[in-house]
Amino acid sequence: MQIDDRMITQAEYAKALRPFLPAKAFAPDASKLIVLFLNIAILIFGWAIASELNNWPLYLLWLYVPIAVVMGNSIFVINTCCHDMMHGSVTKNSRLMYLVSLLGLTMQWMPPTMWQAVHNRAHHSKTNSLTDPDRNYLHEQPQTWGKRFQHLIVPSTEVSSIGLMVGMMTAWGLHTFRNLTYVLLFNGKAVDYVPATFTVSKKNRLKIAGELLIMVMIHSIIIVFLQISPLKLVLAYFLPIGIGYGIAIFYIYTNHMLCRMTTINDPLINSISLRVPKIFDKLHLNFSYHTEHHIFPGINSDYYPLVQELIQAHYPGRMNLLDAGDAWNLLMETPRHYKDETTFTDWSGRNTVTCPLTQK
């Protein structure tokens, strides 16, 4: 079993570890804005190159694929910068935060007001609980289109190779579509195609709709700039987006899906941090340090490694720290629906497995 079965709240961890962190760890880090705009520039440069693709010989078109990979990585890095900014670790200027996030989150189709509601407010305060909209579905929940689609594409003992491959490029889009349709069409009414419901105010509901319209306009401008050319759209629009979503969803799958459900928000029990090659931590602003982020959402991500050292010193053996490959393998070796707080089960409910991280 866990080293200590007593659940400890996020606030308790933060209170215990905060005195060991320097004040500058909690100061806004505006350099992340430079990273964000640099990666936006990479996207614009990639689209500019793509505008000439019709003039390339067919046998040279493969040369654009590495450019698409770099663009895909930039889409994820932009999302990561906006994620940090929306938690207040980049700037305290709320207007700047809003405008930059609106632009930066466009490729993810995630209105910033929606992000505040579903991620900052709902997910972070209710992580992996019954009321977390980002958790796995319960086996007992109805077999709705949302549950069925997620079942077909997330890593598990039942997923097909094709479903997994398609899911890596589309799961983020499904997650966003599911939550946006819920908020815009129902917002608190009895709906069973989301894992858990949440609400936004009428004002914010209208704001989300307006932000989504702006994003539609920006995407339309990109598509028109690429002359609605199938070749250009496949290589410079859909492929980079698919790669960016794939990087994001790899992290998202491993953040919580292997963890047990918790009634108390204990980040060392309901979250996972990954060991990845250092180059990815450099590229992705330490996004692999997810447990650390859940303890201190507003800290400069440069200090996540220090937070991890403190966790291991003060709570030895308690946190979920896995090699990225091991986490992925565990996802593929377990069913993906919760039978209860500590048990996974498959679509039929016949194959049950104890959540592997309930034991050390």
Secondary structure, DSSP 4 states (H G I P E B T S, - for coil): --S--S---HHHHHHHHGGGS-GGGGS--THHHHHHHHHHHHHHHHHHHHTTGGGS-GGGGGGHHHHHHHHHHHHHHHHHHHHHHHTTSS---HHHHHHHHHHHTGGGT--HHHHIIIIIIIIHHSTTSTT-TTSPPBTTS---HHHHHHHHHSSSSS--HHHHHHHHHHHHHHHHHHHHHHHHHTTTS---SSSS-----HHHHHHHHHHHHHHHHHHHHHHHHTTT-HHHHIIIIIHHHHHHHHHHHHHHHHHHTTSPP-SS--HHHH--EEE--HHHHHHTTTTT-HHHHHH-TTS-GGGHHHHHHHHHHHSTTTS-EEEHHHHHHHHHTS--EEEETTEEE-SSS--EEE-GGG--
